[in-house]
């Protein structure tokens, strides 16, 4: 195979999430050198969030380009595509059970997906404990990466796959995430089948959503008999402090929620009152839409760094498709700049369409009908159906 023209270029990816790792995997498969810099101390330094569903047109397409689709299917949970809608009285209003051969949106834990991608890379590709502070140097390159420990690295291309609070974004854009007005509070359960059999039966094998239009509960089964529950509400970003609470005060938060959800059925309130451990406050942030930036010869963005929007079940899917398309463009181009224009010429319009449709409309997360429609009338939930929240919420912190 003829080496790609850019084989001698130094390519740096910031962030070892699914988008950055897919990009690195495809670059290596196509003969390009790449280093991934990740601020976390190791691959085991923290949990990776809940369950994700990967769709044929984006997430699965990216894994196919990475040569990992069969391995994904071997790890995926097809029964995780089940979905229930519940009334606040605990009644089941809708129940969807997937066909045994349905591969439209199988679930996989975020941690399992990252393990699949990490272990597909050459040894040493990911450098852990490298927290980026800034990208310096002229746009024509080379660029200098400045890390929190004072070290620096010179590179020919910087790919910002570093999420909602991207440090790479600052090199090309002044945009900053804005609070959407909607907040998630996360609770989790261990050994749910044995320790919480009533809740396991209520939720089923996949996910369950209940809402009264002002607040919602979204429960999601994960592998290893774990379950996560997200309490979705319109709240000020500092609601905990306003209520005289702190994140570590689980009994106080629980009492507050029980009062707030007093009219809901007891079995639904158990979804946040019987949880194991503390709650995690995750206010939802988004980027102004559409998010565009002046073309750069040496810096680009993918995933939440480029198009942070409310969760509609496509965030990780879009990030992985971004990573795949960028890697392919780099492997087939005779210059970094031309590759970036090819990639951004597809990625920015695609993400801008959905982000613009959702701008200022995060309240859809509190309803049964899903997000506003695309201009073409296409449902952004796709195979997820209403309530298709992803397992690791973009823009939540």
Residue pairs with C-beta under 8 A, 6 or more apart in sequence:
1 31
3 31
4 30
4 31
4 32
4 330
4 331
4 332
5 333
5 334
5 335
6 32
6 330
6 331
6 333
6 334
6 335
6 336
6 339
7 31
7 32
7 33
8 33
9 32
9 33
9 156
9 157
9 336
10 33
10 35
10 142
10 154
10 155
10 156
10 157
11 27
11 32
11 33
11 34
11 35
11 155
11 156
11 157
11 159
11 330
12 34
12 35
12 36
12 37
12 145
12 153
12 155
12 157
12 158
12 159
13 20
13 23
13 24
13 34
13 35
13 36
13 37
13 159
13 161
14 20
14 36
14 37
14 132
14 145
14 158
14 159
14 160
14 161
14 162
14 166
14 167
14 168
15 36
15 37
15 38
15 160
15 161
15 162
15 163
15 166
15 303
15 305
16 36
16 38
16 40
16 43
16 114
16 118
16 126
16 161
17 114
17 161
17 163
17 303
17 319
18 110
18 113
18 114
18 117
18 303
18 316
18 319
18 320
18 323
19 161
19 302
19 303
19 316
19 319
19 320
19 322
19 323
20 36
20 159
20 161
20 162
20 302
20 303
20 323
21 36
21 114
21 117
21 118
21 121
21 323
22 62
22 63
22 65
22 66
22 117
22 320
22 323
22 324
22 327
23 34
23 159
23 161
23 302
23 322
23 323
23 324
23 326
23 327
24 34
24 36
24 121
24 125
24 126
24 323
24 327
25 66
25 67
25 68
25 117
25 120
25 121
25 327
26 65
26 66
26 323
26 324
26 327
26 328
26 331
27 33
27 34
27 327
27 330
27 331
28 34
28 121
28 122
28 125
29 66
29 67
30 327
30 328
30 331
31 331
32 327
32 330
32 331
34 125
35 125
35 127
35 153
36 121
36 125
36 126
36 127
37 126
37 127
37 130
37 132
37 145
37 147
37 153
38 126
38 127
38 128
38 129
38 130
39 129
39 130
39 131
39 132
39 148
39 162
40 46
40 128
40 129
41 128
41 129
42 128
42 129
43 114
43 115
43 118
43 126
43 128
45 128
47 111
48 109
48 110
48 111
48 114
48 392
49 110
49 111
49 391
49 392
49 393
50 109
50 110
50 220
50 222
50 228
50 390
50 391
50 392
51 77
51 80
51 107
51 108
51 109
51 110
51 220
51 221
51 222
51 223
51 228
51 391
52 59
52 107
52 108
52 109
52 110
52 113
52 316
52 390
52 391
52 392
53 80
53 81
53 105
53 106
53 107
53 108
53 313
53 383
53 384
53 388
53 390
54 60
54 63
54 72
54 76
54 105
54 106
54 108
54 113
54 316
54 317
54 320
55 104
55 105
55 314
55 317
55 382
55 383
56 103
56 104
58 314
58 317
58 318
58 320
58 321
59 316
59 317
59 320
59 321
60 69
60 72
60 103
61 321
61 324
62 320
62 321
62 323
62 324
63 69
63 72
63 320
65 324
65 327
65 328
66 117
66 120
66 324
67 120
68 116
68 117
68 120
71 116
72 108
72 113
72 116
73 103
73 106
75 108
75 112
75 116
76 106
76 107
76 108
77 106
77 107
77 108
77 223
78 98
78 100
78 102
78 103
78 106
78 107
79 98
79 205
79 206
80 106
80 107
80 205
80 206
80 207
80 221
81 96
81 98
81 102
81 104
81 105
81 106
81 107
81 206
81 383
82 95
82 96
82 97
82 98
82 204
82 205
82 206
82 207
83 94
83 95
83 96
83 206
83 207
83 208
83 209
83 384
83 385
83 387
83 388
84 92
84 94
84 95
84 96
84 203
84 204
84 206
84 207
84 208
84 209
85 92
85 93
85 94
85 95
85 208
85 209
85 210
85 368
85 386
85 387
86 92
86 93
86 202
86 208
86 209
86 210
86 268
87 93
87 210
88 210
88 211
88 212
88 263
88 264
88 265
88 268
89 265
90 202
90 265
90 266
90 267
90 268
95 204
96 385
98 104
98 206
104 382
104 383
105 313
105 382
105 383
105 384
105 388
107 206
109 222
109 223
109 224
109 391
110 316
110 391
110 392
112 223
113 316
118 126
130 147
130 149
130 151
131 147
131 148
131 149
132 145
132 146
132 147
132 148
132 162
132 167
132 168
133 146
133 147
133 148
133 167
134 146
134 167
134 170
134 171
135 143
135 144
135 145
135 146
135 158
135 167
135 168
135 170
135 171
135 299
136 143
136 144
136 145
136 146
137 143
137 144
137 298
139 296
139 297
139 298
139 299
140 297
140 298
141 156
141 157
141 297
141 298
141 336
142 154
142 155
142 156
142 298
143 154
143 155
143 156
143 157
143 158
143 171
143 298
143 299
144 152
144 153
144 154
144 155
145 152
145 153
145 154
145 155
145 158
146 152
147 153
156 298
156 336
157 298
157 299
157 300
157 330
157 336
158 168
158 171
158 298
158 299
158 300
159 168
159 300
159 301
159 302
159 326
160 166
160 167
160 168
160 169
160 171
160 299
160 300
160 301
160 302
160 305
160 306
161 301
161 302
161 303
161 305
161 319
161 323
162 168
162 169
162 305
163 303
163 304
163 305
163 394
164 177
164 285
164 304
164 305
164 308
164 394
164 395
164 396
164 397
165 177
165 397
166 301
166 304
166 305
168 299
168 301
168 305
169 175
169 301
169 305
169 306
171 296
171 299
172 293
172 294
172 296
172 299
172 300
172 301
173 291
173 293
173 301
175 287
175 288
175 291
175 293
176 287
177 285
177 286
177 287
177 308
177 395
178 285
178 286
178 287
178 288
179 237
179 283
179 284
179 285
180 283
180 284
180 285
180 286
180 310
180 362
180 395
181 234
181 235
181 362
181 363
182 232
182 233
182 234
182 235
182 283
182 284
182 310
182 362
182 363
182 365
182 366
183 232
183 233
183 234
183 235
183 237
183 239
183 281
183 282
183 283
183 284
184 230
184 231
184 232
184 281
184 282
184 283
184 284
184 393
184 396
185 230
185 231
185 233
185 253
185 257
185 272
185 279
185 280
185 281
185 282
186 228
186 229
186 230
186 231
186 279
186 280
186 282
187 228
187 229
187 230
187 231
187 271
187 272
187 275
187 279
187 280
188 226
188 227
188 228
188 229
188 275
188 276
188 277
189 195
189 196
189 199
189 226
189 227
189 228
189 229
189 274
189 275
189 276
190 225
190 226
190 276
191 225
192 199
192 200
192 221
192 225
192 226
192 227
193 200
193 225
194 225
196 227
196 270
196 274
198 267
198 270
199 219
199 227
199 267
199 270
199 271
199 274
200 221
200 227
202 208
202 219
202 267
202 268
202 271
203 219
203 220
203 221
203 227
204 221
205 221
206 220
206 221
207 218
207 219
207 220
207 221
207 387
207 388
207 389
208 218
208 219
209 216
209 217
209 218
209 219
209 368
209 386
209 387
210 216
210 217
210 264
210 268
211 217
211 232
211 366
211 367
211 368
212 263
212 264
213 366
213 367
214 233
214 234
214 366
215 231
215 232
215 233
215 234
215 260
215 261
215 366
216 231
216 232
216 233
216 365
216 366
216 367
216 387
217 229
217 230
217 231
217 232
217 268
217 271
217 272
218 229
218 230
218 232
218 387
218 389
219 227
219 228
219 229
219 230
219 271
220 227
220 228
220 229
220 230
220 389
220 391
221 227
222 228
222 391
228 391
229 271
229 272
229 275
230 282
230 389
230 393
231 257
231 272
232 365
232 366
233 260
233 366
234 363
234 366
235 283
236 242
237 283
240 246
240 247
240 253
240 281
243 256
244 252
245 252
245 253
245 256
246 252
247 253
247 278
247 279
247 280
247 281
248 278
250 277
250 278
250 279
253 279
254 272
254 273
254 279
257 269
257 272
257 273
258 269
258 273
261 268
261 269
261 272
272 279
282 393
282 396
282 397
283 396
283 397
284 310
284 311
284 362
284 365
284 393
284 395
284 396
285 308
285 395
285 396
285 397
286 308
286 309
286 310
286 355
286 358
286 359
286 362
286 395
287 307
287 308
287 309
287 355
287 395
288 359
289 307
289 309
289 352
289 355
289 356
289 358
289 359
290 348
290 351
290 352
290 355
290 356
291 306
291 307
291 308
291 351
291 352
291 355
292 348
292 352
293 301
295 337
295 340
295 341
295 344
296 340
297 336
297 337
297 340
298 336
298 337
300 306
300 326
300 340
300 343
300 344
302 319
302 322
302 323
302 326
302 347
303 315
303 316
303 318
303 319
303 322
303 323
304 315
304 319
304 394
304 395
306 322
306 347
306 348
306 351
307 318
307 351
307 352
307 354
307 355
308 394
308 395
309 315
309 351
309 354
309 355
309 358
309 394
309 395
310 358
310 361
310 362
310 364
310 365
310 371
310 394
310 395
311 365
311 389
311 390
311 393
311 394
312 354
312 358
312 370
312 371
312 380
312 381
312 384
312 388
313 380
313 381
313 382
313 384
313 388
313 389
313 390
314 354
314 380
314 382
314 390
315 390
315 392
315 394
316 390
316 392
318 350
318 351
322 343
322 347
325 343
325 346
325 347
326 339
326 340
326 343
326 347
329 339
329 340
329 342
329 343
330 336
330 339
330 343
332 339
333 339
333 342
353 374
353 375
354 374
354 380
357 371
357 372
357 373
357 374
357 375
357 380
358 364
358 371
358 372
358 380
361 371
361 372
364 370
364 371
364 372
365 389
367 386
368 386
368 387
369 386
370 379
370 380
370 381
370 385
370 386
370 387
370 388
371 380
371 381
373 379
373 380
374 380
381 387
381 388
382 388
